[in-house]
């Protein structure tokens, strides 16, 4: 076979929050490495990210059933087409399907592991799947550590950010301090801690929250009780067509991630890299792999997860020091240009998968 022909098995597609899977699938397609794409269920129903239109007609959606039955659907659809490997996003159900397909085809399989998916299977099962895989792609060091007991060939390849789309821009007028938080409205994002922090502030500010999710009603109740209704706006979900302007309209981006009651936590959220690329200072917690991209005092401020007092103090510090905001923002842009530029990140991924599934 002259070139690797890789079958991708995804979870829902398209999903507004999973820009990394979209970007990497687009890169594989552009390199001619993509044999076929399958999704184990539909997308999230949100407006799709730009670029999804290039792939949506290629994705074949599998009907809800067991992993074995979905694998048979994939095999039927491939109908003898040349395949050199099967790669899954993520470690849970899609990998189960991918492993069966690969076994039937007599080719290797692998998977990309992100964050929550690592905790959707037992540690023993995760290690077994990784050990049997030709490769495991970990996008951050936090999730890579979940596989340190296995003998799996784990490759640490971070997701990149489009530094042409997310670009530096002049900050908005000085007052009020314009804050931005981006993420699904779920417990692990820590937005309740952020609201508690804002209740401690004594200077003019306004927060915009970009995202949707099941926690919205509870957050609105908390905001009302804290008398912050006039200081916080819910903006709903936004695609990458709209998000760059949201960063441009902010002074500071806040990423208050925590571990939820089940232990689920973020890895390295997209918002961190997008904010750094947009030359905006970031206040973020020491959760997951966030400190791998943010160095305290250099390109952002790191605070303890779940600590509203520390969050308020960091915001107070940035509100009082525009020069520090500019310093952190410039260093953040330098960091993503050096380590997280999308083209280089996806090129490394395509080169690795092409070699492993040759």
C-alpha positions as CSV (number, residue, x, y, z in Angstrom):
1,X,0.0,0.0,0.0
2,X,1.6,3.3,-1.1
3,X,0.1,5.4,1.7
4,X,-1.6,4.8,5.0
5,X,-5.3,4.6,4.8
6,X,-6.7,5.3,8.3
7,X,-10.3,4.7,9.4
8,X,-11.4,7.1,12.2
9,X,-14.0,6.1,14.8
10,X,-15.3,9.1,16.6
11,X,-17.9,9.7,19.3
12,X,-20.5,12.3,18.4
13,X,-19.7,14.4,15.4
14,X,-19.7,17.3,15.0
15,X,-19.4,18.7,18.5
16,X,-18.8,22.4,19.1
17,X,-16.4,21.8,22.0
18,X,-14.3,19.2,20.3
19,X,-12.3,21.4,17.9
20,X,-9.2,19.3,18.3
21,X,-10.9,16.2,16.8
22,X,-12.2,18.3,13.9
23,X,-8.8,19.9,13.2
24,X,-6.9,16.6,13.3
25,X,-9.5,14.9,11.1
26,X,-9.2,17.8,8.6
27,X,-5.4,17.4,8.6
28,X,-5.6,13.7,7.9
29,X,-8.1,14.3,5.1
30,X,-5.9,17.0,3.6
31,X,-2.8,14.7,3.7
32,X,-4.8,11.9,1.9
33,X,-4.5,9.6,4.9
34,X,-8.2,9.4,5.7
35,X,-9.9,6.2,4.4
36,X,-13.3,6.7,6.1
37,X,-14.9,8.3,9.2
38,X,-17.6,6.9,11.4
39,X,-19.4,8.4,14.4
40,X,-20.8,6.2,17.1
41,X,-23.6,8.7,17.7
42,X,-24.8,12.1,16.3
43,X,-23.3,15.4,17.3
44,X,-24.4,17.8,20.0
45,X,-26.9,19.7,18.0
46,X,-25.0,23.0,18.4
47,X,-23.9,25.1,15.5
48,X,-20.8,23.3,14.0
49,X,-17.4,24.8,14.0
50,X,-16.1,26.2,10.7
51,X,-14.4,23.4,8.7
52,X,-17.0,20.8,9.7
53,X,-18.7,21.2,6.3
54,X,-15.7,19.6,4.6
55,X,-16.2,16.4,6.5
56,X,-19.9,16.1,7.4
57,X,-20.8,14.4,4.1
58,X,-17.9,11.9,4.6
59,X,-19.0,10.8,8.1
60,X,-21.1,7.7,8.4
61,X,-23.3,7.6,11.5
62,X,-23.6,4.2,13.2
63,X,-27.0,3.2,14.6
64,X,-27.2,2.8,18.3
65,X,-26.3,-0.7,19.3
66,X,-23.5,-2.7,21.0
67,X,-19.8,-2.2,20.1
68,X,-19.8,-5.5,18.2
69,X,-22.8,-4.5,16.1
70,X,-21.4,-1.1,15.4
71,X,-18.1,-2.7,14.3
72,X,-20.0,-4.9,11.9
73,X,-21.7,-1.8,10.5
74,X,-18.2,-0.3,9.9
75,X,-17.0,-3.5,8.2
76,X,-20.0,-3.6,6.0
77,X,-19.5,0.0,4.9
78,X,-15.8,-0.5,4.2
79,X,-16.7,-3.4,1.9
80,X,-13.2,-4.5,1.3
81,X,-11.7,-1.0,0.9
82,X,-7.9,-0.9,1.6
83,X,-7.3,0.0,5.3
84,X,-4.0,0.2,7.1
85,X,-5.2,1.1,10.6
86,X,-8.1,2.1,12.7
87,X,-7.9,5.1,15.1
88,X,-10.4,6.1,17.7
89,X,-11.4,9.3,19.5
90,X,-11.7,8.5,22.5
91,X,-10.6,5.8,25.0
92,X,-14.1,4.5,25.9
93,X,-16.8,3.2,23.4
94,X,-15.1,4.4,20.2
95,X,-12.0,2.5,21.1
96,X,-14.0,-0.7,21.8
97,X,-15.5,-0.4,18.3
98,X,-12.1,0.3,16.7
99,X,-10.4,-2.7,18.3
100,X,-13.0,-5.1,17.0
101,X,-12.9,-3.6,13.5
102,X,-9.1,-3.7,13.4
103,X,-9.1,-7.3,14.6
104,X,-11.5,-8.3,11.9
105,X,-9.4,-6.5,9.2
106,X,-6.1,-7.8,10.6
107,X,-4.7,-4.2,11.0
108,X,-3.5,-2.3,14.0
109,X,-5.6,0.1,16.0
110,X,-4.9,3.0,18.3
111,X,-6.7,5.8,20.1
112,X,-6.5,9.4,21.2
113,X,-7.2,10.0,24.9
114,X,-8.3,13.4,26.1
115,X,-9.7,13.8,29.6
116,X,-13.0,12.5,30.7
117,X,-12.8,9.4,28.4
118,X,-9.9,8.1,30.5
119,X,-12.3,7.8,33.4
120,X,-15.2,6.2,31.5
121,X,-13.5,2.8,31.7
122,X,-11.7,1.1,34.6
123,X,-8.0,1.6,35.0
124,X,-7.4,-2.1,34.3
125,X,-9.5,-2.0,31.1
126,X,-7.8,1.3,30.0
127,X,-4.4,-0.3,30.5
128,X,-5.5,-3.4,28.5
129,X,-6.7,-1.4,25.6
130,X,-3.6,0.7,25.6
131,X,-1.3,-2.3,25.8
132,X,-3.0,-3.9,22.8
133,X,-2.9,-0.7,20.7
134,X,-0.3,0.2,18.2
135,X,-0.3,3.7,19.7
136,X,-2.0,5.9,22.2
137,X,-2.0,9.7,21.6
138,X,-2.3,11.7,24.8
139,X,-3.0,15.4,24.3
140,X,-1.6,16.5,27.7
141,X,0.6,15.2,30.5
142,X,-2.3,14.9,33.0
143,X,-4.1,12.2,30.9
144,X,-0.8,10.6,29.9
145,X,-0.1,9.9,33.6
146,X,-3.3,7.8,33.7
147,X,-1.5,5.3,31.6
148,X,1.9,5.2,33.4
149,X,1.3,1.7,34.7
150,X,0.7,0.2,31.3
151,X,3.3,-0.9,28.8
152,X,1.6,1.1,26.1
153,X,3.5,3.3,23.6
154,X,2.0,6.6,24.8
155,X,2.9,9.6,22.6
156,X,2.4,13.1,24.1
157,X,1.1,15.4,21.3
158,X,-0.7,18.5,22.3
159,X,-3.6,19.9,20.4
160,X,-2.8,23.2,18.6
161,X,-4.5,26.5,18.2
162,X,-5.1,28.4,15.0
163,X,-2.9,31.5,15.6
164,X,-4.2,33.1,12.4
165,X,-7.8,32.9,13.6
166,X,-7.0,33.8,17.2
167,X,-4.8,36.9,17.0
168,X,-3.7,39.8,19.2
169,X,-5.8,42.9,19.2
170,X,-5.9,46.1,21.2
171,X,-7.7,45.8,24.6
172,X,-11.1,47.3,25.1
173,X,-11.6,50.6,27.0
174,X,-10.2,50.5,30.6
175,X,-13.4,50.4,32.6
176,X,-15.2,48.3,33.5
177,X,-12.7,45.4,33.6
178,X,-14.1,43.0,31.0
179,X,-13.8,39.3,32.0
180,X,-14.5,36.3,29.8
181,X,-15.1,32.6,30.7
182,X,-15.6,30.0,28.0
183,X,-16.8,26.4,28.5
184,X,-19.7,24.1,28.9
185,X,-21.9,24.9,31.9
186,X,-20.9,21.7,33.8
187,X,-19.6,21.3,37.3
188,X,-15.9,20.7,36.4
189,X,-15.6,24.1,34.8
190,X,-15.9,25.7,38.2
191,X,-18.1,28.6,37.2
192,X,-19.8,28.5,40.6
193,X,-16.4,29.3,42.2
194,X,-16.0,32.1,39.8
195,X,-19.3,33.6,40.7
196,X,-18.3,33.4,44.4
197,X,-15.0,35.2,43.6
198,X,-16.8,38.0,41.7
199,X,-19.0,38.6,44.7
200,X,-15.8,39.7,46.6
201,X,-14.7,42.3,44.0
202,X,-14.9,46.0,44.8
203,X,-14.1,47.5,41.4
204,X,-16.2,47.9,38.2
205,X,-16.3,44.7,36.1
206,X,-18.5,42.7,33.7
207,X,-18.2,39.0,33.0
208,X,-19.4,37.2,29.9
209,X,-19.8,33.5,30.0
210,X,-19.7,31.7,26.6
211,X,-21.2,28.2,26.7
212,X,-24.3,26.2,27.4
213,X,-25.0,23.3,29.7
214,X,-27.1,21.8,32.5
215,X,-25.6,24.0,35.2
216,X,-27.1,27.3,33.8
217,X,-30.2,27.4,36.0
218,X,-28.2,26.8,39.2
219,X,-25.6,29.4,38.2
220,X,-28.4,31.9,37.5
221,X,-29.8,31.3,40.9
222,X,-26.4,31.8,42.5
223,X,-25.8,35.0,40.5
224,X,-29.2,36.5,41.6
225,X,-28.5,35.6,45.3
226,X,-25.1,37.4,45.0
227,X,-26.7,40.5,43.4
228,X,-24.5,40.1,40.4
229,X,-27.2,40.0,37.7
230,X,-26.1,43.3,36.2
231,X,-22.4,42.2,36.1
232,X,-22.7,38.8,34.4
233,X,-24.1,37.9,30.9
234,X,-24.7,34.4,29.5
235,X,-23.8,34.5,25.8
236,X,-24.7,30.9,24.8
237,X,-22.3,28.8,22.7
238,X,-20.2,30.4,20.0
239,X,-18.2,28.9,17.2
240,X,-14.7,29.8,16.0
241,X,-16.3,32.3,13.7
242,X,-17.5,34.3,16.7
243,X,-15.1,33.5,19.5
244,X,-12.1,35.6,18.3
245,X,-14.2,38.7,18.9
246,X,-15.2,37.6,22.3
247,X,-11.5,37.4,23.3
248,X,-10.8,40.8,21.6
249,X,-13.6,42.3,23.8
250,X,-12.1,41.1,27.0
251,X,-9.3,42.2,29.3
252,X,-8.8,39.0,31.2
253,X,-9.9,35.4,30.6
254,X,-10.7,33.1,33.5
255,X,-10.5,29.3,33.6
256,X,-11.7,28.3,37.0
257,X,-11.6,24.5,36.4
258,X,-12.1,22.1,39.3
259,X,-12.6,18.3,39.8
260,X,-16.3,17.5,40.0
261,X,-18.0,15.1,42.4
262,X,-17.2,12.1,40.2
263,X,-13.5,13.1,39.9
264,X,-13.9,14.3,36.3
265,X,-11.6,17.2,35.5
266,X,-10.3,19.2,32.5
267,X,-7.1,18.3,30.8
268,X,-5.9,21.4,28.9
269,X,-9.1,23.3,27.8
270,X,-9.2,24.9,24.4
271,X,-10.0,28.3,26.0
272,X,-6.5,28.4,27.5
273,X,-4.7,28.2,24.2
274,X,-7.2,30.5,22.5
275,X,-6.8,33.1,25.1
276,X,-3.0,33.0,25.0
277,X,-3.1,33.2,21.2
278,X,-5.4,36.2,21.5
279,X,-2.7,37.9,23.7
280,X,-5.0,38.0,26.8
281,X,-3.8,37.3,30.3
282,X,-5.3,34.1,31.8
283,X,-6.3,33.4,35.4
284,X,-6.5,29.7,35.7
285,X,-6.5,26.9,38.3
286,X,-3.8,24.4,38.9
287,X,-6.1,21.6,37.6
288,X,-5.2,18.9,35.1
289,X,-2.6,20.0,32.5
290,X,-3.4,23.7,32.7
291,X,0.0,24.4,34.3
292,X,1.8,22.8,31.3
293,X,0.7,25.8,29.2
294,X,0.6,28.6,31.8
295,X,3.6,29.5,33.9
296,X,2.6,31.6,36.9
297,X,3.7,35.2,36.6
298,X,5.0,34.7,33.1
299,X,2.0,34.2,30.8
300,X,-0.8,34.0,33.3
301,X,-1.7,33.6,37.0
302,X,-2.2,30.1,38.5
303,X,-4.5,29.8,41.5
304,X,-5.6,26.8,43.6
305,X,-8.7,25.0,42.2
306,X,-11.9,25.8,44.1
307,X,-10.5,28.8,45.9
308,X,-12.7,31.8,45.3
309,X,-10.6,34.1,47.6
310,X,-7.5,33.4,45.5
311,X,-9.4,34.0,42.3
312,X,-10.7,37.3,43.5
313,X,-7.2,38.4,44.6
314,X,-5.8,37.5,41.1
315,X,-8.5,39.5,39.4
316,X,-7.8,42.4,41.8
317,X,-4.1,42.3,40.9
318,X,-4.8,42.4,37.2
319,X,-7.4,45.1,37.5
320,X,-4.9,47.3,39.2
321,X,-2.0,46.7,36.8
322,X,-2.6,47.1,33.0
323,X,1.2,46.8,32.4
324,X,1.1,43.3,34.0
325,X,-1.9,42.4,31.8
326,X,0.1,43.4,28.7
327,X,3.2,41.6,29.8
328,X,1.3,38.3,30.5
329,X,-0.6,38.6,27.2
330,X,2.5,39.1,25.1
331,X,4.3,36.2,26.7
332,X,1.2,34.0,26.2
333,X,1.2,34.7,22.4
334,X,4.9,33.9,22.3
335,X,4.2,30.6,24.0
336,X,1.6,29.4,21.6
337,X,3.6,30.5,18.6
338,X,6.5,28.4,19.9
339,X,4.7,25.3,21.2
340,X,1.1,25.1,20.1
341,X,0.8,26.4,16.5
342,X,-2.0,24.3,14.9
343,X,-0.2,23.5,11.7
344,X,2.9,22.1,13.3
345,X,0.8,20.2,15.9
346,X,-1.3,18.5,13.3
347,X,1.7,17.8,11.0
348,X,3.4,15.9,13.9
349,X,0.2,13.9,14.5
350,X,-0.2,13.0,10.8
351,X,3.5,12.0,10.5
352,X,3.2,9.8,13.5
353,X,-0.1,8.1,12.5
354,X,1.2,7.6,8.9
355,X,4.3,5.8,10.2
356,X,2.5,3.7,12.8
357,X,-0.3,2.6,10.4
358,X,2.0,2.1,7.4
